Amino acid sequence: MEPVGADVRVRGTSKSAVSRRFVAKTTAQLAAWRSTALEAINLVALLIDGLHIGEHCIVVAPGIDTTGAKHALGLWDGSTENVALCQSLLADLRAEGCALIGAS
């Protein structure tokens, strides 16, 4: 938190308390997101994209359903966006019940 002037009364929220709350809330949201049943989503499109952060490549797979709504289907960590990582990503999604409408 940023320092405030001497005339401003503060209630004492520490950085570590904010961090603990952030971790607790994001952990709960991540657990809820990961428990979403993928077979219940009628996907018409699947995208695969990578974001390079330092020496890591975070690959995300968003899907688009029949209404046009986007769904984050998963995140994978690798050193680069390569065939092996993408095949692993697709195998993981299929194992979790993800399927595209019209795909065989």
Secondary structure, 3 states (H helix, E strand, C coil): CCCCCCCCCCCCCCHHHHHHHHHHHHHHHHHHHHCCCHHHCCEEEECCEEEEECCEEEEEEEEEECCCCEEEEEEEEECCCCHHHHHHHHHHHHHCCCCECCCC
